[in-house]
Amino acid sequence: MNTSPFLIRNVQVVNEFEIVHSDVRISDAQIHTIAPAGTLEPLSGETVVEAQGKYLLPGAIDDQVHFREPGLTHKGEIETESRAAVAGGITSYMEMPNTVPQTLTQELLEDKYRRASEVSYANYSFFMGASNDNLKEVLKTDPKSVCGVKVFMGSSTGNMLVDNRQTLEGLFGECPMLIATHCEDEATIRANMATYTAQYGDDIPVRFHPVIRSAEACYKSSSLAVELAEKHGARLHILHISTARELSLFRNDIPLSEKKITAEACIHHLWFSEEDYESKGNFIKWNPAVKKATDREAIFNAVLNDTIDVIATDHAPHTLEEKQNVYTKAPSGGPLVQHALPALLEMHRNGKISLEKIVDKTAHQVAEMFQIEKRGFIREGYFADLVLVNLSSPWTVSKSNILYKCGWSPFEGTTFSAQVEKTWVNGHLAWSEGKVHPKPAGKRLTFDR
């Protein structure tokens, strides 16, 4: 069976900085009962999951993905990428507006929601996109049913660059919602690109990617975003921090509930460094770029000490053929939702991060930051978005077990020690025994604002 009710017995529940040996009952899409291990008896018609030695986590909430639908479905689709997400223990996602067409009107935004309601295996929300000339449309966005507004303060992919100072002042001054920003200074990047293009033409060695999309470009843009947010009292969330220098822009001396400026780290900036370009090439070409090992370690420490608030993926698939182009023609981005949680669990195995901190950064803090209703925690009455993991079940990433539509992963050949055994979405068993169950169960996220 893949619908509730379920009884998960003798499991280690990781929640709110505790690990408690428990029984958990799922009924009517919700967590019905949490009790000491061995105290709940099966009810008639209940599916029992014996989970001795395994760990139950709140489903991860990924606040930055690019699922490529509409218009770029040769790279990925809401259906295919959400299937990969639940296989990786991600039960909710927030998707970005740089699709084709770009999500710059309320009608196009609702088109995405309608499509997700038909095909998404995970819960979903979609960012409203900002451009240089759609402020009035942005201000129509409903904060109770939309996660936030996305601003590209660096063009990255597509042509959604917002570089008009008056537009930025208007957005930060008038938008009452969370503003999520991609921060790289475009003028700096263009000047760097011109230098390397003059020397190499289109076939620039990819090792220069973090020099072209430099730490200076990141800091210049991030510091501008912070300046605008502080000037207007806006709620700012800076995505995919990639440099040690940017960390000075954020605070860890106040709780998340009091922060108006927050930050996100992504899996690739916690795992890879510039040394990996030699073996991975364009497959680790992201914007912002993977940079020095010292940047990686500083970002990791910032996650641990709460300078950085959440961990996400920036899942952004491209086809194998696209990635095999020369540098200037190979797009930036890569698929990550299926392998992000296993990568974090590998970091845990290596003593770098606790299970409790992983849960805090991938579920609790995301739910609190976005004010998501009844998700992100293992609590009675909350939606049953749950992940059962086995920390001692090694497996190797290969093309045979990759679920992304693009068919590749930057983690190919990596052996992870832990794997996701089961994922529940709204009480529905979405992933079990290496298979995605055929009925999509994702629901639209709602927000307590």
N, C-alpha and C positions, 0 to 999 in steps of 0.2 A: 504493500500500500504506500501511497505517497501523499495522502492527505491526513490531516489531524483527525482523531486524537493520537498522541504519542506519549509514551512514558520513557524518559531517558534515565536509566538507573546507574547509581554508583559512579557518577562522573565528577571530575574536578572542575568546578565552576570558577572561571576567572572573571571577576567583576568587581569594580570599584575598589581596586587595590587589595583585594582578598582572593585567596584560592580556598574554596570550601567544598568538601566532599558532600555531594548532594544527589537527590532525585529531583527531576524537573518534569512536570506534566504540561503538555501542549494541548490546547483545546480551543476550537473556534477562532483560529488564527492568532491566538494570544498565548502568552505564558500564564498558565492557570495557577500552578502551584510550584513553589520551591520549598523543599523539605530536606531534613537531614538524610543522608544516604541510608537506604534500606528501610525507610519508613512508609513509602507509598506502595500500595498493592495495585496490580493492574486492574483496570475496569473492563467491563465487557466491551469488546470491539476495539480495544486500545492496542496499538502496535508498540511492543516493548523493544527498546534498544539497550542492550547491555553494554555499558561503556567503562567498565573497570580499567583503570590505568590511562584513560584518555581525558582530554580537556575540552570543556565547552566554553566557547567564547561568544560574545555578542558579534553578530555579523559586521564585517568592516563596512564603513561608509566612505566611499571614494569621492572627494569633493572636486575632482578634476579629471574628466575623461573626454575623449573625442571619438565618438562611435561612428562618425562619418555619414550618417543618414540625416537629411537627404543629400543627393547629388554626388556623393563620393563613395557609393556603395561597392565599387570594385575593391576598395580598401577594407571596408568593414560595414556592418549593419547593426542596428539596435538589437536584432535577434541574435546574431552570431556573437557579438561582443558581450552581451549580457549573459549568454550561455557560458562563455569563458569566465566571466566574473563570478558567477555562482560556483563554478568548479574551483575557483581560487578563494572562496570564502568571503567574497564581496557581495553583500546583500542589497546595497543601495548605492546609487551613483548620481553625480551631478554632471551634466553634459554641456559642452561648450558650443558657442554660437557660430563658429567659423565653418559652417557647412555651405552647401550650394542649393538654394540661395542662403545667404547669411541670415541669421535669426535677428532681424532688425525691426520687425513689426510684431504686434500682438497676435495677428492672424497667423504668421509663420511660426511663432512660438507655440500656439495652440495646435498647429498641425503636427508638431513633434510629439506633443502630449497624446494626441489621438493615436498616432502610430505606436507609441510605446505601450499604450493601453491594450493594444492588440498582440504585441509580440515580445514584450520585455520579460525576461526571467527574473530580473532583480527590480527592486523599487527604484524610482527615477524622479529626477527633477532636471529642469533645463534652465540654463542661464539666459537671460535677456541680453542681447548684444548691444553695445554702444558704438556709434560711429561719430564722425564729425558733424552730422546734421540730423540726428534723430532723437534729440533730448526730450522733446514733447512725447514721443512714443515711449521712451524709456520710463518716463514718469507715470505712465498708465499702468505699470507692472504691479500686480497684486502681491504684496509681501507675504500673505498667508498661504499662497499656493505656488510661489516661484522662489527658488533658492537665493537668487541674487542677480546682480548686473555685472557683466564681464567687459573689461576695458583692456584692449591691447595697446599698451604704451611702448610698443616695439612690434613691428609688423608680423614677425614670426611666419605664420602661413596665412595665405589669403591677403586681402587688402583692407583689413579692418583697423589699420593703424589710426589711433586718435592722437593727432599731433597739434591740434589747434588749442592754444592756451585758453582761449575764451570758452571753448567747449569743455575743457577739463575743469575750469573754474565753475561752470554751470553744473556739471555732473556732481562734483564734490560738494557744491553748495546747496543743491536742491534735492539730490537723490536720498530718500530716507532709508534705503535698503543697504545691505552689505554690497560693497563694490570690490570685486575681485580683479586684480590687475596682473597682467604679464608685463614685467618691467625690464626693458632693454632699450637703451638710447639709440634711436635709428641713425642719427647723424654720425655717431661714433662708429657704428657697425659699417656704414657705407664707406666711410673713409678708410677703415681697415681693409674692407673687401677690395677697394680700388688698389690698394698697395699690393695685395697678394695676387690679384688678377693680372696686374701689370707684370708680375714676375713669373707666374705659372700658367696664365690663361685659365681655362675652365677646370683643368686637372690639378687643383690645389691639393696638396697632401692634407688629409683630414686631421692630422695632428695639429694643424694651425687653426682648427675650428674654435678652440677656446681662446685663441689670440685675437681672432677676428670678432667673435662675439665675446668680448673681453669682460674681465671683472670691472673695469672702469665703466663700460657701457651699462652693466647691471646696476652698479651703485648710483650712477648719475640718475638713472630712471627711478629706481626705488626711493632714493632720497627726495626726488621731486614728488612722488606719490605721497610720501609721509608728510612733506611740507604742506601739500594741498589738504590732506586729511586733517592735520592739526589746525590749519587756518580755518577750516569750515566745520570742524567737529564731526567729520564724516566717519562712517564705519568702513574701514579699509582692511582688506585681506590680500596680502602679497603672496602670489603663487610661486612655486618651485624656486626657492632660494638656492643659489648655486655657488655663493662666495662667502668666505669668512668675513670679508669687509662689511657686507650688508647686515651682519648680525648686530652691529652697533645701533641699528635703527629700531630695535625691538626690546621690550622689557620682559623681565621674569620676576620682578619684585612685587607684582600684584596678581591676583587670581584672574583667570580667563574671563570671568563674569564682569570684571572691571576694565578689561582691555577694549579699546576702540581700534587699535591697530594690531593685527595678528599676522602670522606667517605660516607658510606650509613648506615642508620638505618632501621631495619625491624619492622613490625607491632608487632610481638610477643615480641620483646624486649621493646616496648613502652607500652604494655598492661599488660603482665604477670610479675610476680616476683617469687622468690623461694618459697614464701608462697603458691603458687598455685599448687605445686607438690602434696600436700596432697590430693587435690580433683581431679586433672587432670592427675596425674601420667605420664605414657609414652606419653600421648597425647600432652604434651607440652615439650617433649624431643626433643630438637634441638641441632645442632652443628653450632656455639658456643651455649653454654647453656644459658637459661634464668637464670639470677643471682639475686642479691639482689635488693630490692626496691630502695635502694640508687643509684644503677647502673641505674635502669630504669629512675629515675628522672633526673639523670645527663645526660643521653642520650637524654631525652625529651628536656631538657634545651639547649643542644647542637644543636638540630634541630631548636629550636626557634632563637638561636643567630647565626646561620649559620656556626658553627663549623662543623656540619654534613650537607651535601649538599643535599641528596635525601632520600626519603622513598621508600622502596620496600617491597616485601613479602617473598622472598626465598621459595615460594610455592614448596613443596616437598612431594607429597602424598605417603602414604603407606597404605596397606590394614588394615582393622580392626583387622584381625587375626594376622598380623605381629606386630601391636602395642600392642597387648595383651600378647605378649611373656614376659618372664623374662627380666630384665634390659639388660643383655649382649647380648641378642638375638633380642631385640626390636630395630628396626632401628630408627635413628634420622630424624626428619623432619615432616612436616604436611601441609595440604592444607589451603590456605589463600586467593587466588585471588578473590573469590566471596564476601568475608567479610571484606577485608582490608579498602576499602573506607567507608563503613558503620561504621566501628570501628573508623576511623578518624573523621567522622561526629559526632559520639557520643562524642568523646573528645572535639569537637567544642561546642556541646551543653552544656558540662560541664565546659566551659569557659577556656579550656586549650590551644586551638589553634584557630586561625582565619581561615575562609574559604580561604582568600587570601593566607595564609601561606600553607595550605593544597595543594592548586593548584600549588603554587610555588615549593613545594618539590616533588610532584608526577607527574608534567607535565613540567613546565617551565624549572626547573633546570636540569631535566633529558635530555630534548631536547638540552639544551645548552651544557651540559657536553659531550654528545656523538655527538654533531653537527648533529643532525637529521634534515633532510630536510623537511621543511614545516609542522611540527607537534609540538604539545605541547603548542600551543597558539590559542586563538580565534582571528584570523586575516583574513581579506579578502584575498583570494587567497591561503590560507592554506587548507590542507585536512580537511574535515568535520568529525573529530574525536571528538565527543561531548557527554556529559552526562547530562541528565536532572534529577535533584534530588528534592525530596520533603522532607523538613526537619521536617515535622510534619505528618509522616505516620508510626506509630510504627508497628513492626513485630518481630516475634520471630524465631530464627534459629532452625530448626528441620529437622529430616531426610527427611520429606516430601518435603522440599524446597531446599535441598542441591543438587547441580549439579555436584559436583566432582565425578569421577568414583569410588573413594574409599568409598563414601557414608557417610562420617563422617566429623565433624569439631570440632576444639577445642572451638568454640563459641557456640556449641549446648546448647540450653536453655537460651542463651543471648537474651534479647529484645533490639533491636536498635530503636531509635526514627526516624531515617531518612532512606529512601530507594531510590535506583536507579529506576526511572520510565522508562526511555528510554536511550538507548545507540546507537549512530550512529558511524559506522566505514566506512570511505571513502564515506560518504553521504548515506550509506545503513543503514536502521533501523535494527540493529542487535538484540536488546532486547526491548520489549515493553509489558506492561500489564502482566508481569510475565512469558513471553514466549520468547525463543530464536527463531528468524526467521530462516527458514530452509536453506537459501543460505549463505554459508561462503563468506565473503567479505574482508578478511584480505589480505594485500599486503606486500611485502618485504620492510623493511625500507632501506632507502638510507641515506648516510652521506656526509656532505659538508666538505670534508677533502682534 
